[in-house]
Structures are given as C-alpha cells and as structure tokens.
Amino acid sequence: MDSLGKRLKNIRKLNSMTQIEFAKLIGVSQGTLSDLEKDRCKPSLDTLVSIRKEFKVDVNWLITGD
C-alpha cells in the first residue's frame, strides 16, 4: 500500500509540477514538501485542506489510501 508521501508525490507528478511549484501552491516550503514525500513528517491540517482545495482529492484517501 502506498504511503501518504507517495500519494502526495503521485498528485504532484500527475500535474507535471516541480516540488517548488507544488509546495508554493499548497503553502509549504520545498524542503517541507520533500520531507512529506519521504514520510519524514506528517502534513498539517491546513496543508491537507490546501491539497484538497487545489487538487480536488479526497482527504480520507490522502490520509488512508482508501
């Protein structure tokens, strides 16, 4: 099963975005996005809401993969 970080990276790749572009859109630094994609940290609620709003993804799916 994919991790939250892999799902984030997948969303970014499907939208043909660099880490810098994606990070700016969801309101985090590129370094933070890198850590999120590598599952070194978990996204804040604000970050999850931004991802949902910008990319129309289900937050449940993002968190659990279901």
PDBQT receptor file of N, H, CA, C and O in Angstrom, charges set to zero:
ATOM      1  N   MET A   1       0.835  -1.191   0.000  1.00  0.00    +0.000 N 
ATOM      2  CA  MET A   1       0.000   0.000   0.000  1.00  0.00    +0.000 C 
ATOM      3  C   MET A   1       0.879   1.254   0.000  1.00  0.00    +0.000 C 
ATOM      4  O   MET A   1       1.890   1.319   0.699  1.00  0.00    +0.000 OA
ATOM      5  N   ASP A   2       0.479   2.232  -0.787  1.00  0.00    +0.000 N 
ATOM      6  H   ASP A   2      -0.342   2.179  -1.355  1.00  0.00    +0.000 HD
ATOM      7  CA  ASP A   2       1.233   3.480  -0.852  1.00  0.00    +0.000 C 
ATOM      8  C   ASP A   2       1.127   4.261   0.446  1.00  0.00    +0.000 C 
ATOM      9  O   ASP A   2       0.120   4.204   1.152  1.00  0.00    +0.000 OA
ATOM     10  N   SER A   3       2.178   4.981   0.736  1.00  0.00    +0.000 N 
ATOM     11  H   SER A   3       2.996   5.028   0.162  1.00  0.00    +0.000 HD
ATOM     12  CA  SER A   3       2.178   5.857   1.911  1.00  0.00    +0.000 C 
ATOM     13  C   SER A   3       1.580   7.208   1.524  1.00  0.00    +0.000 C 
ATOM     14  O   SER A   3       1.382   7.494   0.344  1.00  0.00    +0.000 OA
ATOM     15  N   LEU A   4       1.296   8.028   2.525  1.00  0.00    +0.000 N 
ATOM     16  H   LEU A   4       1.457   7.796   3.485  1.00  0.00    +0.000 HD
ATOM     17  CA  LEU A   4       0.799   9.379   2.276  1.00  0.00    +0.000 C 
ATOM     18  C   LEU A   4       1.807  10.149   1.417  1.00  0.00    +0.000 C 
ATOM     19  O   LEU A   4       1.421  10.871   0.498  1.00  0.00    +0.000 OA
ATOM     20  N   GLY A   5       3.072   9.995   1.713  1.00  0.00    +0.000 N 
ATOM     21  H   GLY A   5       3.386   9.408   2.459  1.00  0.00    +0.000 HD
ATOM     22  CA  GLY A   5       4.117  10.681   0.941  1.00  0.00    +0.000 C 
ATOM     23  C   GLY A   5       4.098  10.284  -0.522  1.00  0.00    +0.000 C 
ATOM     24  O   GLY A   5       4.252  11.134  -1.398  1.00  0.00    +0.000 OA
ATOM     25  N   LYS A   6       3.908   8.987  -0.796  1.00  0.00    +0.000 N 
ATOM     26  H   LYS A   6       3.783   8.297  -0.084  1.00  0.00    +0.000 HD
ATOM     27  CA  LYS A   6       3.849   8.518  -2.185  1.00  0.00    +0.000 C 
ATOM     28  C   LYS A   6       2.611   9.057  -2.890  1.00  0.00    +0.000 C 
ATOM     29  O   LYS A   6       2.663   9.381  -4.076  1.00  0.00    +0.000 OA
ATOM     30  N   ARG A   7       1.495   9.153  -2.162  1.00  0.00    +0.000 N 
ATOM     31  H   ARG A   7       1.454   8.890  -1.199  1.00  0.00    +0.000 HD
ATOM     32  CA  ARG A   7       0.285   9.719  -2.761  1.00  0.00    +0.000 C 
ATOM     33  C   ARG A   7       0.486  11.194  -3.107  1.00  0.00    +0.000 C 
ATOM     34  O   ARG A   7       0.047  11.654  -4.161  1.00  0.00    +0.000 OA
ATOM     35  N   LEU A   8       1.150  11.930  -2.217  1.00  0.00    +0.000 N 
ATOM     36  H   LEU A   8       1.506  11.556  -1.361  1.00  0.00    +0.000 HD
ATOM     37  CA  LEU A   8       1.446  13.341  -2.496  1.00  0.00    +0.000 C 
ATOM     38  C   LEU A   8       2.319  13.479  -3.739  1.00  0.00    +0.000 C 
ATOM     39  O   LEU A   8       2.045  14.298  -4.616  1.00  0.00    +0.000 OA
ATOM     40  N   LYS A   9       3.365  12.674  -3.803  1.00  0.00    +0.000 N 
ATOM     41  H   LYS A   9       3.588  12.009  -3.091  1.00  0.00    +0.000 HD
ATOM     42  CA  LYS A   9       4.276  12.723  -4.947  1.00  0.00    +0.000 C 
ATOM     43  C   LYS A   9       3.528  12.375  -6.228  1.00  0.00    +0.000 C 
ATOM     44  O   LYS A   9       3.764  12.981  -7.273  1.00  0.00    +0.000 OA
ATOM     45  N   ASN A  10       2.632  11.407  -6.148  1.00  0.00    +0.000 N 
ATOM     46  H   ASN A  10       2.441  10.914  -5.299  1.00  0.00    +0.000 HD
ATOM     47  CA  ASN A  10       1.844  10.990  -7.301  1.00  0.00    +0.000 C 
ATOM     48  C   ASN A  10       0.962  12.146  -7.799  1.00  0.00    +0.000 C 
ATOM     49  O   ASN A  10       0.879  12.388  -9.003  1.00  0.00    +0.000 OA
ATOM     50  N   ILE A  11       0.311  12.852  -6.881  1.00  0.00    +0.000 N 
ATOM     51  H   ILE A  11       0.379  12.655  -5.903  1.00  0.00    +0.000 HD
ATOM     52  CA  ILE A  11      -0.518  14.010  -7.257  1.00  0.00    +0.000 C 
ATOM     53  C   ILE A  11       0.351  15.051  -7.968  1.00  0.00    +0.000 C 
ATOM     54  O   ILE A  11      -0.037  15.601  -8.999  1.00  0.00    +0.000 OA
ATOM     55  N   ARG A  12       1.517  15.308  -7.406  1.00  0.00    +0.000 N 
ATOM     56  H   ARG A  12       1.832  14.861  -6.569  1.00  0.00    +0.000 HD
ATOM     57  CA  ARG A  12       2.430  16.298  -7.990  1.00  0.00    +0.000 C 
ATOM     58  C   ARG A  12       2.869  15.883  -9.389  1.00  0.00    +0.000 C 
ATOM     59  O   ARG A  12       2.857  16.700 -10.309  1.00  0.00    +0.000 OA
ATOM     60  N   LYS A  13       3.255  14.622  -9.557  1.00  0.00    +0.000 N 
ATOM     61  H   LYS A  13       3.265  13.958  -8.810  1.00  0.00    +0.000 HD
ATOM     62  CA  LYS A  13       3.719  14.127 -10.856  1.00  0.00    +0.000 C 
ATOM     63  C   LYS A  13       2.590  14.134 -11.889  1.00  0.00    +0.000 C 
ATOM     64  O   LYS A  13       2.807  14.497 -13.045  1.00  0.00    +0.000 OA
ATOM     65  N   LEU A  14       1.375  13.731 -11.469  1.00  0.00    +0.000 N 
ATOM     66  H   LEU A  14       1.199  13.436 -10.530  1.00  0.00    +0.000 HD
ATOM     67  CA  LEU A  14       0.229  13.735 -12.391  1.00  0.00    +0.000 C 
ATOM     68  C   LEU A  14      -0.070  15.134 -12.908  1.00  0.00    +0.000 C 
ATOM     69  O   LEU A  14      -0.606  15.292 -14.004  1.00  0.00    +0.000 OA
ATOM     70  N   ASN A  15       0.273  16.143 -12.128  1.00  0.00    +0.000 N 
ATOM     71  H   ASN A  15       0.709  16.014 -11.237  1.00  0.00    +0.000 HD
ATOM     72  CA  ASN A  15       0.058  17.528 -12.518  1.00  0.00    +0.000 C 
ATOM     73  C   ASN A  15       1.302  18.166 -13.130  1.00  0.00    +0.000 C 
ATOM     74  O   ASN A  15       1.348  19.376 -13.350  1.00  0.00    +0.000 OA
ATOM     75  N   SER A  16       2.316  17.333 -13.402  1.00  0.00    +0.000 N 
ATOM     76  H   SER A  16       2.279  16.350 -13.222  1.00  0.00    +0.000 HD
ATOM     77  CA  SER A  16       3.564  17.786 -14.039  1.00  0.00    +0.000 C 
ATOM     78  C   SER A  16       4.169  19.006 -13.343  1.00  0.00    +0.000 C 
ATOM     79  O   SER A  16       4.541  19.988 -13.986  1.00  0.00    +0.000 OA
ATOM     80  N   MET A  17       4.258  18.920 -12.017  1.00  0.00    +0.000 N 
ATOM     81  H   MET A  17       3.956  18.123 -11.494  1.00  0.00    +0.000 HD
ATOM     82  CA  MET A  17       4.782  20.042 -11.236  1.00  0.00    +0.000 C 
ATOM     83  C   MET A  17       6.097  19.670 -10.564  1.00  0.00    +0.000 C 
ATOM     84  O   MET A  17       6.337  18.516 -10.208  1.00  0.00    +0.000 OA
ATOM     85  N   THR A  18       6.948  20.696 -10.401  1.00  0.00    +0.000 N 
ATOM     86  H   THR A  18       6.753  21.634 -10.690  1.00  0.00    +0.000 HD
ATOM     87  CA  THR A  18       8.161  20.512  -9.616  1.00  0.00    +0.000 C 
ATOM     88  C   THR A  18       7.779  20.589  -8.137  1.00  0.00    +0.000 C 
ATOM     89  O   THR A  18       6.674  21.010  -7.793  1.00  0.00    +0.000 OA
ATOM     90  N   GLN A  19       8.696  20.181  -7.275  1.00  0.00    +0.000 N 
ATOM     91  H   GLN A  19       9.593  19.839  -7.554  1.00  0.00    +0.000 HD
ATOM     92  CA  GLN A  19       8.447  20.316  -5.836  1.00  0.00    +0.000 C 
ATOM     93  C   GLN A  19       8.238  21.773  -5.464  1.00  0.00    +0.000 C 
ATOM     94  O   GLN A  19       7.397  22.084  -4.620  1.00  0.00    +0.000 OA
ATOM     95  N   ILE A  20       8.989  22.663  -6.082  1.00  0.00    +0.000 N 
ATOM     96  H   ILE A  20       9.671  22.410  -6.768  1.00  0.00    +0.000 HD
ATOM     97  CA  ILE A  20       8.883  24.094  -5.761  1.00  0.00    +0.000 C 
ATOM     98  C   ILE A  20       7.492  24.617  -6.128  1.00  0.00    +0.000 C 
ATOM     99  O   ILE A  20       6.861  25.318  -5.338  1.00  0.00    +0.000 OA
ATOM    100  N   GLU A  21       7.019  24.275  -7.325  1.00  0.00    +0.000 N 
ATOM    101  H   GLU A  21       7.531  23.705  -7.967  1.00  0.00    +0.000 HD
ATOM    102  CA  GLU A  21       5.694  24.728  -7.769  1.00  0.00    +0.000 C 
ATOM    103  C   GLU A  21       4.591  24.178  -6.866  1.00  0.00    +0.000 C 
ATOM    104  O   GLU A  21       3.704  24.912  -6.431  1.00  0.00    +0.000 OA
ATOM    105  N   PHE A  22       4.661  22.881  -6.593  1.00  0.00    +0.000 N 
ATOM    106  H   PHE A  22       5.382  22.284  -6.946  1.00  0.00    +0.000 HD
ATOM    107  CA  PHE A  22       3.639  22.225  -5.775  1.00  0.00    +0.000 C 
ATOM    108  C   PHE A  22       3.642  22.786  -4.357  1.00  0.00    +0.000 C 
ATOM    109  O   PHE A  22       2.587  23.074  -3.791  1.00  0.00    +0.000 OA
ATOM    110  N   ALA A  23       4.832  22.938  -3.794  1.00  0.00    +0.000 N 
ATOM    111  H   ALA A  23       5.688  22.704  -4.254  1.00  0.00    +0.000 HD
ATOM    112  CA  ALA A  23       4.965  23.452  -2.427  1.00  0.00    +0.000 C 
ATOM    113  C   ALA A  23       4.371  24.849  -2.303  1.00  0.00    +0.000 C 
ATOM    114  O   ALA A  23       3.657  25.144  -1.345  1.00  0.00    +0.000 OA
ATOM    115  N   LYS A  24       4.669  25.709  -3.280  1.00  0.00    +0.000 N 
ATOM    116  H   LYS A  24       5.249  25.470  -4.058  1.00  0.00    +0.000 HD
ATOM    117  CA  LYS A  24       4.157  27.083  -3.255  1.00  0.00    +0.000 C 
ATOM    118  C   LYS A  24       2.623  27.071  -3.291  1.00  0.00    +0.000 C 
ATOM    119  O   LYS A  24       1.973  27.836  -2.577  1.00  0.00    +0.000 OA
ATOM    120  N   LEU A  25       2.059  26.204  -4.121  1.00  0.00    +0.000 N 
ATOM    121  H   LEU A  25       2.587  25.583  -4.700  1.00  0.00    +0.000 HD
ATOM    122  CA  LEU A  25       0.604  26.130  -4.277  1.00  0.00    +0.000 C 
ATOM    123  C   LEU A  25      -0.089  25.683  -2.990  1.00  0.00    +0.000 C 
ATOM    124  O   LEU A  25      -1.179  26.162  -2.678  1.00  0.00    +0.000 OA
ATOM    125  N   ILE A  26       0.530  24.773  -2.245  1.00  0.00    +0.000 N 
ATOM    126  H   ILE A  26       1.415  24.383  -2.499  1.00  0.00    +0.000 HD
ATOM    127  CA  ILE A  26      -0.112  24.265  -1.018  1.00  0.00    +0.000 C 
ATOM    128  C   ILE A  26       0.373  24.971   0.244  1.00  0.00    +0.000 C 
ATOM    129  O   ILE A  26      -0.061  24.640   1.348  1.00  0.00    +0.000 OA
ATOM    130  N   GLY A  27       1.278  25.948   0.085  1.00  0.00    +0.000 N 
ATOM    131  H   GLY A  27       1.631  26.216  -0.811  1.00  0.00    +0.000 HD
ATOM    132  CA  GLY A  27       1.672  26.790   1.209  1.00  0.00    +0.000 C 
ATOM    133  C   GLY A  27       2.724  26.218   2.140  1.00  0.00    +0.000 C 
ATOM    134  O   GLY A  27       2.728  26.517   3.334  1.00  0.00    +0.000 OA
ATOM    135  N   VAL A  28       3.627  25.388   1.596  1.00  0.00    +0.000 N 
ATOM    136  H   VAL A  28       3.624  25.145   0.626  1.00  0.00    +0.000 HD
ATOM    137  CA  VAL A  28       4.753  24.885   2.401  1.00  0.00    +0.000 C 
ATOM    138  C   VAL A  28       6.052  25.160   1.655  1.00  0.00    +0.000 C 
ATOM    139  O   VAL A  28       6.032  25.517   0.477  1.00  0.00    +0.000 OA
ATOM    140  N   SER A  29       7.170  24.996   2.332  1.00  0.00    +0.000 N 
ATOM    141  H   SER A  29       7.187  24.706   3.289  1.00  0.00    +0.000 HD
ATOM    142  CA  SER A  29       8.463  25.165   1.666  1.00  0.00    +0.000 C 
ATOM    143  C   SER A  29       8.790  23.907   0.859  1.00  0.00    +0.000 C 
ATOM    144  O   SER A  29       8.211  22.844   1.079  1.00  0.00    +0.000 OA
ATOM    145  N   GLN A  30       9.720  24.050  -0.069  1.00  0.00    +0.000 N 
ATOM    146  H   GLN A  30      10.191  24.914  -0.247  1.00  0.00    +0.000 HD
ATOM    147  CA  GLN A  30      10.147  22.892  -0.870  1.00  0.00    +0.000 C 
ATOM    148  C   GLN A  30      10.752  21.824   0.043  1.00  0.00    +0.000 C 
ATOM    149  O   GLN A  30      10.544  20.630  -0.168  1.00  0.00    +0.000 OA
ATOM    150  N   GLY A  31      11.494  22.257   1.045  1.00  0.00    +0.000 N 
ATOM    151  H   GLY A  31      11.663  23.228   1.216  1.00  0.00    +0.000 HD
ATOM    152  CA  GLY A  31      12.105  21.316   1.988  1.00  0.00    +0.000 C 
ATOM    153  C   GLY A  31      11.059  20.518   2.759  1.00  0.00    +0.000 C 
ATOM    154  O   GLY A  31      11.206  19.315   2.976  1.00  0.00    +0.000 OA
ATOM    155  N   THR A  32       9.998  21.216   3.167  1.00  0.00    +0.000 N 
ATOM    156  H   THR A  32       9.879  22.193   2.991  1.00  0.00    +0.000 HD
ATOM    157  CA  THR A  32       8.906  20.539   3.876  1.00  0.00    +0.000 C 
ATOM    158  C   THR A  32       8.226  19.537   2.955  1.00  0.00    +0.000 C 
ATOM    159  O   THR A  32       7.933  18.414   3.364  1.00  0.00    +0.000 OA
ATOM    160  N   LEU A  33       7.976  19.940   1.715  1.00  0.00    +0.000 N 
ATOM    161  H   LEU A  33       8.214  20.853   1.383  1.00  0.00    +0.000 HD
ATOM    162  CA  LEU A  33       7.352  19.016   0.761  1.00  0.00    +0.000 C 
ATOM    163  C   LEU A  33       8.219  17.781   0.563  1.00  0.00    +0.000 C 
ATOM    164  O   LEU A  33       7.705  16.663   0.514  1.00  0.00    +0.000 OA
ATOM    165  N   SER A  34       9.515  17.973   0.449  1.00  0.00    +0.000 N 
ATOM    166  H   SER A  34       9.932  18.881   0.489  1.00  0.00    +0.000 HD
ATOM    167  CA  SER A  34      10.440  16.851   0.302  1.00  0.00    +0.000 C 
ATOM    168  C   SER A  34      10.305  15.894   1.491  1.00  0.00    +0.000 C 
ATOM    169  O   SER A  34      10.234  14.678   1.314  1.00  0.00    +0.000 OA
ATOM    170  N   ASP A  35      10.270  16.453   2.697  1.00  0.00    +0.000 N 
ATOM    171  H   ASP A  35      10.328  17.441   2.841  1.00  0.00    +0.000 HD
ATOM    172  CA  ASP A  35      10.105  15.630   3.903  1.00  0.00    +0.000 C 
ATOM    173  C   ASP A  35       8.755  14.911   3.905  1.00  0.00    +0.000 C 
ATOM    174  O   ASP A  35       8.668  13.753   4.312  1.00  0.00    +0.000 OA
ATOM    175  N   LEU A  36       7.703  15.597   3.450  1.00  0.00    +0.000 N 
ATOM    176  H   LEU A  36       7.774  16.538   3.118  1.00  0.00    +0.000 HD
ATOM    177  CA  LEU A  36       6.378  14.972   3.375  1.00  0.00    +0.000 C 
ATOM    178  C   LEU A  36       6.390  13.801   2.396  1.00  0.00    +0.000 C 
ATOM    179  O   LEU A  36       5.859  12.731   2.695  1.00  0.00    +0.000 OA
ATOM    180  N   GLU A  37       6.999  14.008   1.219  1.00  0.00    +0.000 N 
ATOM    181  H   GLU A  37       7.430  14.877   0.977  1.00  0.00    +0.000 HD
ATOM    182  CA  GLU A  37       7.034  12.954   0.197  1.00  0.00    +0.000 C 
ATOM    183  C   GLU A  37       7.855  11.752   0.654  1.00  0.00    +0.000 C 
ATOM    184  O   GLU A  37       7.610  10.627   0.218  1.00  0.00    +0.000 OA
ATOM    185  N   LYS A  38       8.821  11.986   1.524  1.00  0.00    +0.000 N 
ATOM    186  H   LYS A  38       9.020  12.899   1.878  1.00  0.00    +0.000 HD
ATOM    187  CA  LYS A  38       9.659  10.887   2.039  1.00  0.00    +0.000 C 
ATOM    188  C   LYS A  38       9.128  10.339   3.357  1.00  0.00    +0.000 C 
ATOM    189  O   LYS A  38       9.787   9.526   4.005  1.00  0.00    +0.000 OA
ATOM    190  N   ASP A  39       7.933  10.786   3.757  1.00  0.00    +0.000 N 
ATOM    191  H   ASP A  39       7.398  11.447   3.231  1.00  0.00    +0.000 HD
ATOM    192  CA  ASP A  39       7.288  10.350   5.002  1.00  0.00    +0.000 C 
ATOM    193  C   ASP A  39       8.126  10.627   6.241  1.00  0.00    +0.000 C 
ATOM    194  O   ASP A  39       8.067   9.880   7.218  1.00  0.00    +0.000 OA
ATOM    195  N   ARG A  40       8.901  11.694   6.199  1.00  0.00    +0.000 N 
ATOM    196  H   ARG A  40       8.949  12.300   5.406  1.00  0.00    +0.000 HD
ATOM    197  CA  ARG A  40       9.688  12.090   7.376  1.00  0.00    +0.000 C 
ATOM    198  C   ARG A  40       8.847  12.896   8.350  1.00  0.00    +0.000 C 
ATOM    199  O   ARG A  40       9.179  12.996   9.531  1.00  0.00    +0.000 OA
ATOM    200  N   CYS A  41       7.750  13.475   7.851  1.00  0.00    +0.000 N 
ATOM    201  H   CYS A  41       7.480  13.393   6.891  1.00  0.00    +0.000 HD
ATOM    202  CA  CYS A  41       6.837  14.218   8.711  1.00  0.00    +0.000 C 
ATOM    203  C   CYS A  41       5.430  14.096   8.141  1.00  0.00    +0.000 C 
ATOM    204  O   CYS A  41       5.240  13.626   7.019  1.00  0.00    +0.000 OA
ATOM    205  N   LYS A  42       4.456  14.520   8.919  1.00  0.00    +0.000 N 
ATOM    206  H   LYS A  42       4.610  14.901   9.831  1.00  0.00    +0.000 HD
ATOM    207  CA  LYS A  42       3.048  14.469   8.511  1.00  0.00    +0.000 C 
ATOM    208  C   LYS A  42       2.569  15.878   8.183  1.00  0.00    +0.000 C 
ATOM    209  O   LYS A  42       3.015  16.843   8.804  1.00  0.00    +0.000 OA
ATOM    210  N   PRO A  43       1.667  16.006   7.213  1.00  0.00    +0.000 N 
ATOM    211  CA  PRO A  43       1.163  17.334   6.871  1.00  0.00    +0.000 C 
ATOM    212  C   PRO A  43       0.235  17.891   7.947  1.00  0.00    +0.000 C 
ATOM    213  O   PRO A  43      -0.445  17.141   8.647  1.00  0.00    +0.000 OA
ATOM    214  N   SER A  44       0.218  19.204   8.067  1.00  0.00    +0.000 N 
ATOM    215  H   SER A  44       0.770  19.814   7.498  1.00  0.00    +0.000 HD
ATOM    216  CA  SER A  44      -0.717  19.851   8.989  1.00  0.00    +0.000 C 
ATOM    217  C   SER A  44      -2.117  19.797   8.395  1.00  0.00    +0.000 C 
ATOM    218  O   SER A  44      -2.293  19.503   7.213  1.00  0.00    +0.000 OA
ATOM    219  N   LEU A  45      -3.095  20.082   9.220  1.00  0.00    +0.000 N 
ATOM    220  H   LEU A  45      -2.951  20.322  10.181  1.00  0.00    +0.000 HD
ATOM    221  CA  LEU A  45      -4.472  20.138   8.747  1.00  0.00    +0.000 C 
ATOM    222  C   LEU A  45      -4.613  21.198   7.656  1.00  0.00    +0.000 C 
ATOM    223  O   LEU A  45      -5.297  20.973   6.657  1.00  0.00    +0.000 OA
ATOM    224  N   ASP A  46      -3.973  22.350   7.842  1.00  0.00    +0.000 N 
ATOM    225  H   ASP A  46      -3.418  22.533   8.653  1.00  0.00    +0.000 HD
ATOM    226  CA  ASP A  46      -4.027  23.414   6.834  1.00  0.00    +0.000 C 
ATOM    227  C   ASP A  46      -3.468  22.939   5.494  1.00  0.00    +0.000 C 
ATOM    228  O   ASP A  46      -4.018  23.259   4.441  1.00  0.00    +0.000 OA
ATOM    229  N   THR A  47      -2.384  22.181   5.535  1.00  0.00    +0.000 N 
ATOM    230  H   THR A  47      -1.937  21.921   6.391  1.00  0.00    +0.000 HD
ATOM    231  CA  THR A  47      -1.779  21.661   4.315  1.00  0.00    +0.000 C 
ATOM    232  C   THR A  47      -2.721  20.673   3.635  1.00  0.00    +0.000 C 
ATOM    233  O   THR A  47      -2.889  20.718   2.416  1.00  0.00    +0.000 OA
ATOM    234  N   LEU A  48      -3.337  19.779   4.413  1.00  0.00    +0.000 N 
ATOM    235  H   LEU A  48      -3.201  19.743   5.403  1.00  0.00    +0.000 HD
ATOM    236  CA  LEU A  48      -4.298  18.822   3.842  1.00  0.00    +0.000 C 
ATOM    237  C   LEU A  48      -5.466  19.548   3.180  1.00  0.00    +0.000 C 
ATOM    238  O   LEU A  48      -5.911  19.161   2.099  1.00  0.00    +0.000 OA
ATOM    239  N   VAL A  49      -5.958  20.597   3.829  1.00  0.00    +0.000 N 
ATOM    240  H   VAL A  49      -5.596  20.912   4.707  1.00  0.00    +0.000 HD
ATOM    241  CA  VAL A  49      -7.075  21.373   3.268  1.00  0.00    +0.000 C 
ATOM    242  C   VAL A  49      -6.642  22.043   1.961  1.00  0.00    +0.000 C 
ATOM    243  O   VAL A  49      -7.406  22.070   0.996  1.00  0.00    +0.000 OA
ATOM    244  N   SER A  50      -5.430  22.580   1.926  1.00  0.00    +0.000 N 
ATOM    245  H   SER A  50      -4.809  22.559   2.709  1.00  0.00    +0.000 HD
ATOM    246  CA  SER A  50      -4.915  23.204   0.697  1.00  0.00    +0.000 C 
ATOM    247  C   SER A  50      -4.823  22.199  -0.443  1.00  0.00    +0.000 C 
ATOM    248  O   SER A  50      -5.190  22.505  -1.577  1.00  0.00    +0.000 OA
ATOM    249  N   ILE A  51      -4.337  21.008  -0.144  1.00  0.00    +0.000 N 
ATOM    250  H   ILE A  51      -4.039  20.760   0.778  1.00  0.00    +0.000 HD
ATOM    251  CA  ILE A  51      -4.216  19.969  -1.169  1.00  0.00    +0.000 C 
ATOM    252  C   ILE A  51      -5.603  19.589  -1.687  1.00  0.00    +0.000 C 
ATOM    253  O   ILE A  51      -5.806  19.438  -2.892  1.00  0.00    +0.000 OA
ATOM    254  N   ARG A  52      -6.547  19.440  -0.767  1.00  0.00    +0.000 N 
ATOM    255  H   ARG A  52      -6.382  19.563   0.212  1.00  0.00    +0.000 HD
ATOM    256  CA  ARG A  52      -7.914  19.092  -1.161  1.00  0.00    +0.000 C 
ATOM    257  C   ARG A  52      -8.495  20.172  -2.070  1.00  0.00    +0.000 C 
ATOM    258  O   ARG A  52      -9.111  19.870  -3.092  1.00  0.00    +0.000 OA
ATOM    259  N   LYS A  53      -8.293  21.433  -1.687  1.00  0.00    +0.000 N 
ATOM    260  H   LYS A  53      -7.793  21.678  -0.856  1.00  0.00    +0.000 HD
ATOM    261  CA  LYS A  53      -8.854  22.555  -2.435  1.00  0.00    +0.000 C 
ATOM    262  C   LYS A  53      -8.206  22.696  -3.817  1.00  0.00    +0.000 C 
ATOM    263  O   LYS A  53      -8.904  22.879  -4.815  1.00  0.00    +0.000 OA
ATOM    264  N   GLU A  54      -6.889  22.611  -3.872  1.00  0.00    +0.000 N 
ATOM    265  H   GLU A  54      -6.323  22.462  -3.062  1.00  0.00    +0.000 HD
ATOM    266  CA  GLU A  54      -6.164  22.835  -5.131  1.00  0.00    +0.000 C 
ATOM    267  C   GLU A  54      -6.298  21.674  -6.118  1.00  0.00    +0.000 C 
ATOM    268  O   GLU A  54      -6.365  21.885  -7.328  1.00  0.00    +0.000 OA
ATOM    269  N   PHE A  55      -6.337  20.441  -5.588  1.00  0.00    +0.000 N 
ATOM    270  H   PHE A  55      -6.282  20.269  -4.605  1.00  0.00    +0.000 HD
ATOM    271  CA  PHE A  55      -6.272  19.270  -6.466  1.00  0.00    +0.000 C 
ATOM    272  C   PHE A  55      -7.522  18.393  -6.422  1.00  0.00    +0.000 C 
ATOM    273  O   PHE A  55      -7.567  17.332  -7.044  1.00  0.00    +0.000 OA
ATOM    274  N   LYS A  56      -8.546  18.848  -5.675  1.00  0.00    +0.000 N 
ATOM    275  H   LYS A  56      -8.509  19.710  -5.169  1.00  0.00    +0.000 HD
ATOM    276  CA  LYS A  56      -9.839  18.143  -5.612  1.00  0.00    +0.000 C 
ATOM    277  C   LYS A  56      -9.683  16.660  -5.260  1.00  0.00    +0.000 C 
ATOM    278  O   LYS A  56     -10.327  15.799  -5.858  1.00  0.00    +0.000 OA
ATOM    279  N   VAL A  57      -8.823  16.377  -4.284  1.00  0.00    +0.000 N 
ATOM    280  H   VAL A  57      -8.299  17.077  -3.798  1.00  0.00    +0.000 HD
ATOM    281  CA  VAL A  57      -8.658  14.993  -3.836  1.00  0.00    +0.000 C 
ATOM    282  C   VAL A  57      -9.366  14.804  -2.499  1.00  0.00    +0.000 C 
ATOM    283  O   VAL A  57      -9.505  15.742  -1.715  1.00  0.00    +0.000 OA
ATOM    284  N   ASP A  58      -9.799  13.599  -2.260  1.00  0.00    +0.000 N 
ATOM    285  H   ASP A  58      -9.686  12.837  -2.897  1.00  0.00    +0.000 HD
ATOM    286  CA  ASP A  58     -10.476  13.244  -1.018  1.00  0.00    +0.000 C 
ATOM    287  C   ASP A  58      -9.456  13.153   0.115  1.00  0.00    +0.000 C 
ATOM    288  O   ASP A  58      -8.477  12.413   0.018  1.00  0.00    +0.000 OA
ATOM    289  N   VAL A  59      -9.686  13.896   1.173  1.00  0.00    +0.000 N 
ATOM    290  H   VAL A  59     -10.481  14.497   1.252  1.00  0.00    +0.000 HD
ATOM    291  CA  VAL A  59      -8.736  13.907   2.297  1.00  0.00    +0.000 C 
ATOM    292  C   VAL A  59      -8.635  12.516   2.926  1.00  0.00    +0.000 C 
ATOM    293  O   VAL A  59      -7.549  12.106   3.338  1.00  0.00    +0.000 OA
ATOM    294  N   ASN A  60      -9.753  11.785   3.006  1.00  0.00    +0.000 N 
ATOM    295  H   ASN A  60     -10.634  12.118   2.672  1.00  0.00    +0.000 HD
ATOM    296  CA  ASN A  60      -9.713  10.410   3.513  1.00  0.00    +0.000 C 
ATOM    297  C   ASN A  60      -8.745   9.562   2.711  1.00  0.00    +0.000 C 
ATOM    298  O   ASN A  60      -7.927   8.838   3.278  1.00  0.00    +0.000 OA
ATOM    299  N   TRP A  61      -8.838   9.650   1.392  1.00  0.00    +0.000 N 
ATOM    300  H   TRP A  61      -9.502  10.238   0.931  1.00  0.00    +0.000 HD
ATOM    301  CA  TRP A  61      -7.933   8.877   0.517  1.00  0.00    +0.000 C 
ATOM    302  C   TRP A  61      -6.497   9.314   0.754  1.00  0.00    +0.000 C 
ATOM    303  O   TRP A  61      -5.594   8.483   0.841  1.00  0.00    +0.000 OA
ATOM    304  N   LEU A  62      -6.290  10.621   0.857  1.00  0.00    +0.000 N 
ATOM    305  H   LEU A  62      -7.024  11.296   0.786  1.00  0.00    +0.000 HD
ATOM    306  CA  LEU A  62      -4.940  11.135   1.045  1.00  0.00    +0.000 C 
ATOM    307  C   LEU A  62      -4.311  10.572   2.322  1.00  0.00    +0.000 C 
ATOM    308  O   LEU A  62      -3.143  10.183   2.333  1.00  0.00    +0.000 OA
ATOM    309  N   ILE A  63      -5.102  10.535   3.395  1.00  0.00    +0.000 N 
ATOM    310  H   ILE A  63      -6.051  10.851   3.386  1.00  0.00    +0.000 HD
ATOM    311  CA  ILE A  63      -4.587  10.086   4.686  1.00  0.00    +0.000 C 
ATOM    312  C   ILE A  63      -4.471   8.563   4.751  1.00  0.00    +0.000 C 
ATOM    313  O   ILE A  63      -3.460   8.033   5.211  1.00  0.00    +0.000 OA
ATOM    314  N   THR A  64      -5.511   7.859   4.288  1.00  0.00    +0.000 N 
ATOM    315  H   THR A  64      -6.333   8.289   3.914  1.00  0.00    +0.000 HD
ATOM    316  CA  THR A  64      -5.553   6.404   4.495  1.00  0.00    +0.000 C 
ATOM    317  C   THR A  64      -5.254   5.576   3.248  1.00  0.00    +0.000 C 
ATOM    318  O   THR A  64      -4.868   4.412   3.353  1.00  0.00    +0.000 OA
ATOM    319  N   GLY A  65      -5.429   6.171   2.075  1.00  0.00    +0.000 N 
ATOM    320  H   GLY A  65      -5.742   7.117   1.990  1.00  0.00    +0.000 HD
ATOM    321  CA  GLY A  65      -5.249   5.429   0.842  1.00  0.00    +0.000 C 
ATOM    322  C   GLY A  65      -6.510   4.691   0.403  1.00  0.00    +0.000 C 
ATOM    323  O   GLY A  65      -6.509   4.013  -0.624  1.00  0.00    +0.000 OA
ATOM    324  N   ASP A  66      -7.592   4.823   1.184  1.00  0.00    +0.000 N 
ATOM    325  H   ASP A  66      -7.592   5.374   2.019  1.00  0.00    +0.000 HD
ATOM    326  CA  ASP A  66      -8.853   4.143   0.825  1.00  0.00    +0.000 C 
ATOM    327  C   ASP A  66      -9.766   5.057   0.037  1.00  0.00    +0.000 C 
ATOM    328  O   ASP A  66     -10.864   4.652  -0.346  1.00  0.00    +0.000 OA
TER     329      ASP A  66
